[in-house]
Amino acid sequence: MNATSCNLTVLRQETVAEDIMRLTVQWQDRSREPHAGQFYMLRAWAADATPILSRPISVDDFDNQTGALTFLYQVKGEGTHKLAALKKDDTLTVTGPCGNGFDTAALAGQYKRIAVVGGGIGTAPLLLLCKELCRAGVRPDLFVGFRDTTYGMDRFVPWCRDIYAATDSGKEGHHGLVTDLLDVSKYDIVLTCGPMVMMRGVYQLCAQSGTPCVASLERKMACGLGACLGCTCETKSGEGKSVCKNGPVFDATEVFF
């Protein structure tokens, strides 16, 4: 982990869907460029103000030419409401990049048929993942699940071979679960991020077919650096591991058992 803490300037704030925002800031430290699956701790309020903890938000996109760093997040509590109030030229404090992300160079070197599976706001870190895989020579298939309607899928089109969508309501795409659409036997590996119940379902399909599966976990976090152990998850070996430091990306066999 090579995280740093600094103040960044807001370039733009956009509404993507109901309660879904896209925040773009100007990243300055080119020696610490973020990669797919990593996250930052964001804070747009004073150190002595509430909420006490910063908010962990995964990297949605990063332009290494301009330094534009983008976060896609859901507005659902006091902290994210304060983030949503940020406007162009405002500043916020960030710590990152944190965590171990997807090793896209190694993945693209070893596997040629890759499925990427996401659910809801869990699709946030998948855009940069698909971009990095495509740039490394493998254009993945993308499978996404949402409650009612999809959002942000147009940004995936240049980087994916095919995109398959499912919604709980049937308003868009397949009426049902995203796992209904996924035939893991067609792929060399599956990469997933989203609700735990969805990722467990993806892992179970992969386990049945002997297909490797890598999962990016979501947890409430306090420090984001592995010091407080507040985001510890149980692993197959019985050893507790910090999602923020050891993950958030894990071999799925390690965390689903």
BAMAR-428803 format. One record per atom (N, C-alpha, C, CB): residue in one letter; x, y negated, z. Coordinates in steps of 0.001 Angstrom, whole numbers, plus 524288, in hexadecimal, padded with zeros to 5 digits. Each point is the difference from the previous one (the first is absolute). Glycine has a CB too. Example, Ala and Ser with C-alpha at 12.3 -4.5 7.8 and 13.67 -1.06 7.14 Angstrom:
2
A833868163A81E78
A7FC867FB5A80000
A803847FB5080000
A7F89C80495804DE
S806067F7517F852
S803347FB5A8003C
S7FCFE7FBBE802DA
S804A0802747F79F
END
This chain:
257
M80351804B380000
M7FCAF7FB4D80000
M8036A7FB2A80000
M7F8DB804C8804CA
N805BC7F77C7F7F0
N8032D7FB557FF61
N7FC7E7FB358006B
N80679804DD7FA49
A7F67F7FADF809F7
A7FC0B7FBE180089
A802617FAF580202
A7F942806CF801A7
T804427F4F57FCE7
T8016E7FADC80202
T7FB017FD0080135
T8087B7FFF37FAD0
S7F7E47FC2080880
S7FB7C7FCC280158
S800EB7FA7F7FE06
S7FE168057E807F6
C7FDFD7F84E7F568
C8009F7FACD7FDBD
C7FAA97FD927FEF8
C80891802AF7FBF1
N7F77F7F84A802E1
N7FB417FD307FE81
N7FFB87FFA97FA0F
N800287FAC98086D
L7FB57806697F570
L7FF4C7FFF57FA58
L7FB967FC4F7FE74
L8034C809397FF87
T7FCFB7F4E47FBA2
T7FC157FC617FDF1
T7FBFB802E77FCC5
T806997F8D17FFF1
V7F477805CB800DD
V7FBC18025D7FD03
V7FFED7FDC07FA7E
V7FAC38015B8083C
L805408021C7F3DF
L7FF887FE5E7FA90
L7FA467FFC97FE54
L808C9803EE7FE1B
R7F4317FFEC80392
R7FA688000B7FEC3
R7FD3A803FD80377
R801DB7FD477F6A6
Q7F91C801D5809EA
Q7FC8780386802D7
Q7FB23800C57FCB0
Q803757FD08808E0
E7FB31807DF7F60D
E7FBB18012C7FC77
E7FC22803B680298
E805EB7FEA87F849
T7F51B800A38067B
T7FBFE803B680197
T7FF72804147FBB5
T7FB3D7F92180562
V8058D80BBF7FBFC
V7FFD4804487FC36
V7FAA28028A7FFE9
V8098D8018D80159
A7F4407FF4B8033C
A7FAD7802508009B
A7FDF77FE4C80554
A80232807D97FA25
E7F9377F9DF80756
E7FDE87FE8D80516
E803A9801D680456
E7F6D7800797FC6E
D80B1B7FBD1806AA
D8038E8010A8045C
D805588020C7FE56
D7F833801CB8054D
I809147FDD07F5B2
I80520801C17FE14
I802DE7FB487FDC4
I7FC8F809267FDFD
M8081F7F5D480413
M803097FB747FE60
M80556801B17FDE5
M7FB587FA79806B4
R806B4802467F5C9
R8054E800CE7FE02
R803357FB218013C
R7FCC5806097F8BB
L807437FAAA80A73
L8035F7FBB6801B6
L80552800917FD6F
L7FB377FF578089D
T806907FC827F4D2
T8052B8000B7FD84
T803667FBD880287
T7FC2E803397F779
V8087F7FE6280A23
V803BA7FC7C8028E
V80525800247FD0B
V7FBB080165808CA
Q807B07FAD27F876
Q8050C7FFA57FD67
Q8042A802998035C
Q7FD487F7A67FB88
W8048D80CE8802B4
W80427802CA802C5
W805477FDDE7FE3D
W7FA6080824800C5
Q8090F7F6C780303
Q804F47FD687FECB
Q804C18039280037
Q7FC0C7F80280376
D803C480C0C7FFCD
D8049F803228011D
D8009A804687FC04
D7FF1B7FDD780987
R803E28013F7F259
R80099803E57FBE6
R8034E804AA801BC
R7FF1D7F8DA7F97F
S80387806CA80AEB
S802FD8047080207
S7FC7B803EC802BC
S807BD7FA3180104
R7F3618045E7FFE4
R7FC3E80367802A0
R7FAF0800497FCCF
R803F07FDB9808D1
E7FC65804307F27F
E7FB5E800547FCB5
E7FCA2804A2801A3
E804E97FBD77F892
P7F5F780370807C3
P7FC8580440801A2
P7FF24803FD7FBA3
P7FB9D7F9CD8061F
H802E980AE47FB8D
H7FED4804347FC53
H7FAB9802638015A
H8099F801D87FEBA
A7F456801347FDB2
A7FAD580251800A0
A7FF9F8032580509
A7FF19800517F64E
G7FCBB7FEB280CA7
G7FF17802CE804D7
G801E17FD2C804D5
G800A6807F67FAE8
Q802727F3EE80468
Q801C77FCFD8047F
Q7FBD87FBF880180
Q80971801527FD4E
F7F74C7FC3580731
F7FC2D7FC3A801EA
F802C07FB8F802D5
F7F9438071B800CE
Y803C87F4DA80071
Y801EA7FB86802FF
Y7FC597FF1A8049B
Y8040A7FBE57F7E9
M7FE14801E680C42
M7FCD27FE2280451
M7FEF27FA397FEFD
M803D3806AE80677
L7F7377F7DC7F8FF
L7FE6D7FAAA7FEAB
L7FD917FD3E804AE
L7FE95802CD7F6BE
R802C27F838809B7
R7FDE07FCD780445
R7FF377FA6B7FE16
R80475805B2806C6
A7F6B47F85F7F993
A7FECC7FAAF7FE40
A7FE1A7FCB08048C
A7FDC7803667F717
W803EF7FDE780D92
W7FE5F7FD30804B7
W8049C7FFC1803C4
W7F68F802F07FEDE
A809267F983804E4
A8045A7FF14803A3
A8011C804C98035A
A7FDB47F68880029
A80710809BD801D0
A801A98047F8031F
A7FCC3800A0804EC
A808F17FEDB7FC86
D7F5077FCD080589
D7FCEE8003F804CF
D7FA1E800077FEF9
D807447FB6880485
A7F73D805317F68E
A7FA75800187FE93
A7FE348059C7FF23
A800CD7F7147FBE8
T7FA0C8099F80418
T7FDDC8052E7FEEB
T7FEEF8009C7FA27
T7FC028004F80908
P8041C804857F51A
P80137804C8802D2
P805CF800548016B
P7F89E804647FB55
I8088C7FEAA8089C
I8056380055801E3
I803928025C7FBE2
I7FCB1800DE80921
L801708031B7F41F
L8034A802ED7FC59
L7FF847FDED7FA69
L7FF0C807DC805BA
S805477F8727F76D
S7FFE77FEEE7FA67
S7FD0D804647FD3E
S808987FB0D80089
R7F63C804307FA7D
R7FCEF803DA7FD1F
R80364802C17FBEA
R7F7DF7FAA080175
P8084580AA77FEA3
P802FB802E37FC10
P7FCF6800447FAE1
P804528054B80713
I7FDF37F8B67F4BE
I7FD707FFF97FAE6
I803CB802467FBFB
I7FA717F80E80271
S803C180BC67FA9E
S80368802897FC32
S800FC7FC7A7FB49
S7FCA4808B5802F1
V807AF7F8477FA7B
V8015E7FD0B7FB4A
V7FC98801DE7FB81
V809517FEC180322
D7F3D57FDA67FA94
D7FCC3801357FB79
D803237FF827FAF8
D7F8167FCE6804DA
D80B1B7FF107FADA
D8030A7FF107FB40
D804AE7FC978015E
D7F7E7800CB7FA4E
F80C2A7FFA780286
F804957FCA4800A6
F802687FF087FAAE
F801A7803758091A
D7FF497F7977F5AB
D802917FE6C7FB25
D805A27FEA380148
D7F77D7FCA27FC14
N80C21806D280276
N805747FF0C80174
N802927FBC57FCAC
N800878093F802E1
Q7FCA77F4C67F939
Q802077FBA97FCF1
Q7FEC67FAC480297
Q7FEF98055F7F7E6
T7FC4E7FA1780A27
T7FE4F7FB0B8024B
T7FFFA80008805F8
T7FAA87FEA17F815
G8055F8061780A42
G7FFAC80064805AE
G7FA747FFC580212
G808AD7FBFB8005F
A7F3638042A7FC25
A7FA8E7FFF0801BA
A7FEB08053680299
A7FD8F7F9B67F8BB
L800E5805FB80C31
L7FECC8049580330
L7FA2F7FFEC80144
L8092F80031803D9
T7F40D8040B7FAE9
T7FA568000A80057
T7FE0F80417803DE
T7FF967FCE47F6CA
F7FC6F8018D80C37
F7FD7780379803C0
F7FA27800357FEC7
F806D17FDEB806F7
L7F70D806C47F8F7
L7FA5F800C07FF6B
L7FDF2801ED8053A
L800B9802077F63A
Y7FB5F7FB5780BFF
Y7FE558017280544
Y7FA287FF36800AE
Y808D27FD9F80366
Q7F50F8051380077
Q7FA797FF9E80148
Q7FF457FC64804A4
Q7FE69809097FC84
V7FDEC7F36780319
V7FEE57FC4E80438
V7FC148028C803B2
V801C77F81F7FA20
K800128094A80A82
K7FC86802E980384
K800B27FEB0805C2
K80024807077F982
G803A47F5D4807EE
G800E67FEA480572
G802317FA8580071
G8017E8096680220
E7FFCC7F503802AC
E801DA7FAB3800E8
E804F77FED17FCEA
E7FC0180056808DE
G807AB8034E7F72B
G804F47FF147FD55
G7FF667FF5F7FA27
G8044D80501806F1
T7F8D07FE857F690
T7FF607FF9D7FA55
T7FC837FB647FE75
T80137809AF7FF61
H7FB3C7F4B680415
H7FD027FB3E7FEE4
H8039A7FB3B7FFEC
H7F805804038042E
K80BDA7FBE97FF4A
K803C07FBA980001
K8038C8003C7FB34
K7FFC47FFDB809D2
L8019A804D57F47C
L803088007B7FB2F
L7FCCD7FE117FB5C
L804ED807A6803C6
A7F5FC7F9917FC36
A7FC9D7FE7E7FBA4
A7FF397FA197FFAF
A7FB8380896800D1
A805937F4AA80374
A7FF5B7FA4B80009
A804B67FD2A7FDAD
A7FA5E800ED807E2
L809D5801F07F705
L804A97FD967FDC2
L7FEE87FDE77FA8C
L805998060580546
K7FCC67F5837F98A
K7FF697FD867FAE1
K8055D7FF157FD98
K7F7987FBB4802DC
K8086B802FB7F832
K804D57FEE37FD2F
K8034A7FC0D8030C
K7FB83801E07F769
D809907FF518090A
D803F47FCCA8029D
D7FFE08006E805F1
D7FF6C7F9F57F886
D7FCD580907809B6
D800498013A80592
D80499803B9800EC
D7F6297FEBF80110
T80B65801D0803D2
T80433803A18014E
T7FE1180412803E6
T806AF7F8F97FE54
L7FBDC80B798019D
L7FEEF8041A803C2
L80519802C580145
L7F6C4801207FC9E
T80942801A8807C0
T8049D802EA801AC
T7FF6B805B17FE6F
T8016B7F9D280789
V802978084A7F614
V7FFE18057F7FE77
V804EA802B4801F4
V7FA957FDDE7F80B
T804E88072580915
T80473803538014E
T7FFDF804AD7FC59
T800027FD1680988
G8045A803DA7F3D2
G80023804577FC5B
G804797FF6E7FC1C
G7F65D800FE80105
P809DB802637FB19
P7FC78804647FF38
P800F18044B80405
P7FFAE7FDE37F67B
C7FC168047580B64
C8003C803F880419
C7FEA6805637FDCD
C7FD9D7F935806B3
G8045F80AB87FBE8
G7FE828055F7FED9
G802DF802717FB74
G7F7827FDC780380
N807A68074E7FBF1
N80220803097FBB1
N7FBB8800D77FBF7
N8068580477805F8
G7FA477F9987F566
G7FC1C800677FBE2
G800CE804C77FC9E
G7FF467F66A8000E
F7FE73809797FB4C
F8008B804377FC32
F805407FF757FD30
F7F6258007A7FED3
D80CC1803C4800C6
D804E1800057FD08
D7FEA08010C7FA51
D8055680325807D5
T7F9097F8C17F57A
T7FDDA800B27FABF
T80412801DF7FC0F
T7F9907F91080211
A80B558055C7FE92
A80411801D97FC66
A800AD805E380079
A804907F7558009C
A7FB9A80A9F8042D
A8008A805A2800DC
A7FB2A802F07FE29
A805D57FE34807A0
L7F58B7FF9C7F96A
L7FB26802887FE5C
L7FFB28006C7FA10
L7FB927FC9180807
A8059E7FF267F54A
A7FFC27FFFD7FA48
A8043B803747FDA5
A7FC4B7F6FB80044
G80816809A48028A
G804238035D7FE11
G7FEC1805C580088
G806327F90D80243
Q7F6AE80840801AA
Q7FED98057F80119
Q7FAD5801E07FDC1
Q805287FF01807FF
Y7F6EC7FD727F7AC
Y7FAC4801897FE5B
Y7FE487FCD67FB42
Y7FDD0802758093D
K7FFA18001B7F315
K7FE477FD547FB43
K7FA157FF677FFAD
K807D8803807FB9C
R7F5497FF8A80759
R7FA457FF7D80025
R7FE7E7FE7380590
R7FEAD806D27F8BA
I800297F42D807FC
I7FF047FDE980537
I7FA7F7FDC880052
I8098C7FDFE80113
A7F3A1803948030A
A7FADD7FDC180121
A800847FC78804BF
A7FB4B807E57FC35
V802587F37D80375
V7FFD67FC438044A
V7FA477FF7F801A6
V808217FB087FCB8
V7F6C5805CF80853
V7FAA08002F801DC
V7FF457FC0E8046B
V7FF4A809857FD6F
G7FCE27F2F780204
G7FF197FC05803F4
G7FA457FF568013F
G807F77FB8D7FD02
G7F6FD802568079E
G7FAA67FF0780196
G7FF677FAAA80279
G7FEC78097F80143
G7FD817F3557FCBE
G7FEDA7FAEC8024C
G804C37FC7D8003E
G7F9088043380526
I807A87F9487FF53
I804737FC798009F
I805228030380012
I7FA4C7F9C9804F0
G8055F80B637FB80
G804A28034C7FF91
G802607FFFA7FA96
G7FC4F8057F806E9
T800F67F81A7F551
T8024C7FF6E7FAC4
T804037FB997FFDA
T7F7B4803617FC16
A8088B7F9748080B
A8036B7FB637FFF2
A805AF801417FEB7
A7FA157FC0E80682
P80860807C27FC00
P80583801007FECE
P800E58030A7FAF8
P8018C7FFDC80971
L7FA3F801AE7F3F2
L80097803747FB82
L8014D7FD247FAEF
L7F9CF805F080454
L8050A7F4FC7FB62
L801567FD227FB41
L805E57FFE97FF34
L7F7F47FA7F80108
L80AEF803F4802F3
L805AF7FFD87FF7A
L8022E805817FF46
L800527F7E280589
L7FD3480C027FCDE
L801A58056E7FF40
L7FF8C8018D7FA49
L7FD2F8022680920
C7FE597FCC27F482
C7FF448015F7FA81
C803C27FCFE7FC7B
C7F69A801F3801DD
K80A597F91E7FF67
K803B27FCE47FCF4
K80576802588003C
K7FAA47F803801BA
E8071D80952802FC
E8054D80210800A0
E800928054E7FD5E
E800D57FB238086F
L7FB268081F7F7E8
L80032805147FD5B
L800437FF477FA16
L7FAF18041380763
C801CC7F86F7F697
C7FFE97FF067FA5D
C8054B7FDF77FE1E
C7F65B7FE1B80080
R80BD67FE4780267
R805107FDC97FE82
R804568040780061
R7FCF77F7488030A
A8023F80CBE80043
A803D9804298008C
A7FF34804557FC00
A800947FDEB80976
G7FB588018E7F34D
G7FF50803A47FBB2
G7FB61803AA80064
G8094B7FF6E7FF16
V7F382800228050B
V7FB6C8036080091
V7FB227FCA8800B3
V8058980723803FC
R7F6D27F9677F86E
R7FB0F7FD1D80067
R7FC0C80389802C6
R801E17FAB87F7A7
P7FC968040180D27
P7FCA08038880300
P7FA487FF8F7FE7D
P8064D7FF5F80744
D7F6B28048E7FA48
D7FA4F7FF9F7FFDE
D7FE447FDE58054A
D7FF1A8078E7F978
L7FD017F4FB80678
L7FE127FD93804C6
L7FA70801C980122
L805CB7F83C7FE71
F7F943809798065B
F7FAD280187801D4
F7FE987FC8580499
F80139809657FCF6
V7FA477F403802BC
V7FE807FC5780428
V7FA6A800F5801C2
V806337F9607FC64
G7F8ED805D9808AA
G7FAC98007A8022A
G7FE7A7FB15802F4
G8012F809A78009D
F7F9F17F4927FEA4
F7FDFF7FB5B802A6
F7FA6F8011B801D6
F805BA7FA027FA7D
R7F839802A0808EE
R7FAAB800B2801E2
R7FBF77FED07FBC6
R803167FDBB808F2
D7FD557FD8A7F4C8
D7FC157FE577FC2A
D802477FEB47FAAE
D7FAD77FCA280758
T808EB7FFD87F890
T802647FE647FB12
T805EC7FFBD8009E
T7F7E47FAEB7FD94
T80ACE805D57FE2B
T805AE7FFA980004
T801A77FA4C7FFF2
T800B2808A57FB59
Y8042C7F659805FB
Y802367FAC37FF68
Y805D48006B7FEDB
Y7F9357FC3E8061E
G8089C800177F6B3
G8058E7FFAF7FEC8
G802128040F7FC3B
G800E17FC5180893
M7FBBE806B67F502
M801DB8043A7FCA4
M802887FE107FAF7
M7F90380582803B9
D805817F5D57FA82
D802487FDE67FB32
D805E37FF5E80071
D7F7A27FB6A7FE39
R80A4D803B480676
R805987FF2D800BA
R8030E805197FF9C
R7FDF87F855805A5
F7FF5480C1E7FAC4
F80290805197FF94
F8008A801DD7FA5C
F7FC7380225808BF
V800367FBD27F3D2
V7FF9C802167FAAF
V80546800547FD25
V7F7067FC557FFB8
P80C4C7FFA780076
P804EE800557FD12
P803CC8041B8020F
P7FED87F6B17FDFF
W8004680B2A806C5
W803E1803558028C
W7FE51805A98009C
W802F27F82F8049F
C7F832809107FA0D
C7FDEC80538800C9
C7FE66802767FACD
C7FCF37FD60808F1
R80361807CD7F6E5
R7FE51802C57FB4B
R7FA0D8000C7FFAD
R8081C8059880047
D7F55D7FC31803D7
D7FA517FFFD80054
D7FE5D7FE5F80576
D7FF5C8070E7F928
I7FBF47F6AD80744
I7FDDD7FE5C80508
I7FAA180278800AD
I8050B7F7737FFB6
Y7FA3A80B28804C2
Y7FB128029E80134
Y7FDD87FDAB80509
Y802E7808657FB7A
A7F8157F62680474
A7FDA07FD6480487
A7FB2C802E7801DF
A803677F7747FCC8
A7FBE6808748085E
A7FB5D8023480270
A7FDFC7FC2280404
A80333809417FE89
T7F7A17F69980221
T7FDB07FCB280410
T7FBFC8032580315
T801727F7E87FA7E
D7FE1B806D280A8A
D7FC37802B480359
D7FA6C7FF137FE2C
D8062C7FF248077E
S7F8D67FC1B7F697
S7FAAB7FE8A7FE7E
S7FE908019C7FA78
S800C27F89C80612
G803268087F7F6BC
G7FF02801437FA8C
G7FF417FB437FC8F
G7FC148081D8030C
K804C27F3257FF1F
K7FF607FB367FCE8
K8040F7FF9F7FBA5
K7FC547FB95807E3
E8080D807007F8D9
E804347FFB27FC26
E803068051D8000E
E800AA7F62C80112
G800A780BC37FA50
G80310804C37FFAE
G7FD09804C8801DA
G807DA7FAA180141
H7FB0E8094180074
H7FDBD804E5801E6
H7FD217FF2780527
H80724805017FB87
H7F43C7FD33804FF
H7FCFC7FF94804D9
H801BE80466803A1
H7F8327FBDF7FB4B
G80B39802D08085C
G80200803F38038B
G8056A7FEA0801E6
G7FAA3806A77FB7D
L808447FD5180609
L805377FF4280229
L8041A7FFC27FBB9
L7FD318049980815
V806EE7F8817F8EE
V804387FFB27FC2A
V80296805517FF4B
V8017C7F69A8025F
T7FE7A80C9A801B4
T8024F805357FF90
T7FCEE803857FC48
T803617FF0580915
D7F7B27FF997F5D8
D7FCFC802FA7FC26
D8028D7FFAD7FA9A
D7F7C77FE4B80525
L80ADC7FD6F7F9DD
L802457FEFD7FADC
L8057C8023A7FF5C
L7FAA57F8037FFA7
L807B58098B804A7
L805928014F80010
L800E9805D97FF5F
L801967F844805AE
D800FB809387F61C
D801C2805667FF35
D805E68000C800EB
D7F8A88020D7F966
V808DF7FF4880B64
V8058C7FF808016D
V80370803C07FCFB
V7FD487FD2D808D3
S80083806F37F4EF
S8032F803C37FD16
S802587FD9E7FB14
S7FA65807208037C
K803887F45C7FAEB
K802097FD677FB4C
K804D27FCA980126
K7F6F17FFF17FC6A
Y80A7C7FFAF80889
Y8041F7FC5580179
Y80475802AF802E2
Y7F94E7F8FE8007B
D80B418049A7FF0F
D804A5801F9802B3
D8002D7FE1F805A0
D804C8800317F783
I7F8C47FB5C8098C
I7FFD47FDC880542
I7FB7F7FC268004B
I809C58012680125
V7F4257FE2380392
V7FBC67FC40800E5
V801B77FC3880446
V7F9128069E7FD44
L806307F450801C8
L801557FBD7803B2
L7FAEE7FD5E801A4
L809007FE927FBE8
T7F631800AA80930
T7FAE97FE19801B6
T800517FC1280470
T7FC5D8086E7FD35
C7FFCF7F400802E9
C7FF6E7FC3D8043A
C7FA467FE8780062
C809367FC8F7FEBA
G7F4BF803578060A
G7FA8A7FEA7800C5
G7FE16801F780537
G7FE938003C7F66C
P7FC4B8005580A3A
P7FDDE80205804E7
P802368056780136
P7F7CD7FAD37FE8A
M808E88064C80675
M80250804FC8018A
M7FCC68049B7FE06
M803C27FBAE807E7
V7F713803DE7F848
V7FCC58045A7FE40
V800C68010E7FA36
V7F97E7FDDB806E9
M8074E7FE0B7F607
M80105800B27FA74
M805508027C7FF19
M7FA5C7F8507FE10
M8099B805AB804A1
M8053F8021B7FF42
M8005A805A9801CE
M803A27F7058011F
R7F99980A4C80312
R7FFF180573801BA
R7FD8E8037E7FBC8
R7FF687FD0D80971
G7FC6D800FD7F416
G7FD94802EC7FBC5
G803B4800BF7FB6B
G7F7657FC84802C6
V80B867FF6C7FBE9
V803E28005D7FBCD
V8042E803FB80173
V7FE567F69E7FD75
Y803928091680761
Y80405803A8801C8
Y7FE098059F7FFC3
Y803B07F90A805D2
Q7F77A807E77FBC9
Q7FDEC8055480005
Q7FFB78022E7FA78
Q7FADD7FDF380815
L803A37FED47F41F
L80003801B97FA90
L805848015F7FE39
L7F82B7FA667FE3D
C80B86802568033C
C8056D800F47FE7F
C80224804EE80294
C801417F6627FEDC
A7FD7280A618061A
A801D98049A802D3
A7FDEF804FD7FD82
A8006D7FABF8083C
Q7FAB9805207F5FC
Q7FDA28049A7FD94
Q802A68016C7FADB
Q7F78F7FDA78043B
S80A697FE697F905
S8025A801027FADC
S805F38000F80022
S7F83D7FBE07FC00
G809FD802F580893
G805B37FFDB8006C
G802647FB2C7FD90
G7FFEA809957FFF1
T7FD057F23F7FF99
T801DE7FB1A7FDB3
T802227FC6C8043F
T7F970800D17F8B6
P80B4C7FD2F806C8
P802107FC5A803F1
P7FC867FB358008A
P8090C8031A7FE0B
C7F6B57FAD7806B8
C7FCB27FB7480117
C802EC7FC5E803AD
C7F7B88054D7FEBB
V808317F5B180005
V802707FBF78033B
V7FBCC7FC148017F
V808D9801307FB94
A7F6DD7FD878097C
A7FBD67FC9A801ED
A802307FB34802B4
A7FA45807C480104
S803377F3C87FE1B
S801567FB2C802B1
S7FBD37FF0880421
S8049C7FC407F7F8
L7FCE78040380D05
L7FC487FF9F80446
L7FED97FA5D8017A
L8032C8088D80338
E7F8317F6AB7FEEE
E7FE6C7FAF08021A
E7FF3D80094805DF
E7FBAA7FD607F76F
R8068B7FF0C80B96
R7FF748000D805A7
R7FFDF7FA6A80204
R8049E808B18008F
K7F8D37F67F803EA
K800827FB0A802B3
K805967FF9F80207
K7F6577FFDC80284
M80C067FB977FCDE
M805797FF4F80174
M800AC7FB3880371
M802C18044E7F7B0
A8013C7FBE780BA4
A8012D7FB948036B
A804ED7FD337FE31
A7FBB4804A28077D
C808B97FE257F880
C804F07FD697FEA0
C8015E800957FA44
C803088019380902
G7FB97802DE7F49A
G8014B800F97FA8D
G8058E801C97FF23
G7F9807F9757FDC7
L8097C807378066F
L8058C801397FF8D
L801898050A802CB
L801A37F6837FF55
G7FA9280C35802F5
G80129804EE80290
G801A87FF93805A4
G802698031D7F77A
A7FD467F83A80AC7
A801E37FF3D8055D
A7FBEF801648041C
A805C17F9037FCA6
C7F547805F68022F
C7FBF7800988040B
C7FD61805547FFF7
C7FE887F6867FF5F
L8020F80C707FC6F
L7FDB98053A7FF64
L7FA0B7FFEB7FFFF
L807DF803A380456
G7F5D17F7D27FAB3
G7FA517FF888000C
G7FD53802A17FB6D
G801327F7CB804A8
C801A5809437F72B
C7FDA18025E7FB5D
C801D38059A7FF35
C7FF6F7F72C7FBF7
T8023580B5C80838
T8020E805517FF95
T7FBCE803C87FE13
T806577FE0C80739
C7FB388055D7F533
C7FC7D804197FE27
C802608054B80134
C7FC8B7FA257F8DF
E80019809AD807DD
E801CD8054B80113
E801A5802947FAE5
E7FA0C800AB807DE
T80A228025D7F853
T801D3802C17FB5F
T7FFC4805E3800DD
T805D17F86B7FDBC
K7FACE80A7B7FE17
K7FF88805AF80030
K803DF80275803C6
K7FCE67FFD27F6D7
S807A67FDC58099E
S8040C8021980378
S7FED67FEE6805BD
S806757FED47F8D4
G7F5A57FDE580830
G7FECB7FE7980554
G8029F7FB01801A5
G7FEDE80936801FD
E804A37F4E17FAB7
E802CD7FB2080117
E7FCA57FB5A7FE65
E808AF804837FEB5
G7F6EC7F7A3804C7
G7FD437FB3E7FE9F
G803737FC777FCBC
G7FAB9800B280823
K803177FD077F3C0
K802FC7FC7A7FCAC
K7FD0F7FAE87FF50
K804108079D7FB5B
S7FEDA7F4138047E
S7FDAE7FAD97FF42
S7FE967FF437FA48
S8052D7FC628078F
V7F5E98024C7F786
V7FE557FF167FAA1
V802E27FB597FDB1
V7F732803C38020E
C809D87F84680132
C8027D7FB457FDF8
C805BA800C97FEA0
C7F9CC7FAE18054B
K808EC808857FD8E
K8059F800A87FF3A
K80143804E07FCDA
K801827FB5C80860
N7FC55809247F934
N800F4804DE7FD2F
N7FCC78004F7FB0B
N80209804598086C
G7F97E7F9157F780
G7FC947FFBE7FB6B
G8000F7FA767FDE1
G7FA448074480380
P8016A7F7077FA5F
P7FAE08028E80010
P7FF698048A7FC2D
P7FC817F788802AE
V80787809627FA09
V7FFA6804297FC1B
V802668050080237
V800627F9637F8A0
F7FC8A80ACD8074A
F801B68050D801FD
F7FEBC8044E7FC13
F7FEB07FCDD8093C
D80459807577F702
D7FE65804D87FD7A
D7FAF1801A6802B3
D80974802C37FDAB
A7F2757FE297FF53
A7FAE48010B80259
A80005804DB80372
A7FBE87FBC07F852
T807778080480699
T8002D804BB8033F
T801D57FEBE80586
T801C88055E7F803
E800C47F621808A8
E802037FE8080511
E7FBC97FDB18037F
E8089B7FE797FBDC
V7F3797FF10801CF
V7FC187FD2880320
V7FA72802247FF9E
V805807F8457FEC3
F7F99880B527FD96
F7FAF58029F7FFA6
F800E0805CD800E5
F7FC717F92F7F9B9
F8014A808E980A73
F800F68057C80157
F7FB91802148034B
F809A87FE8E7FF9C
END
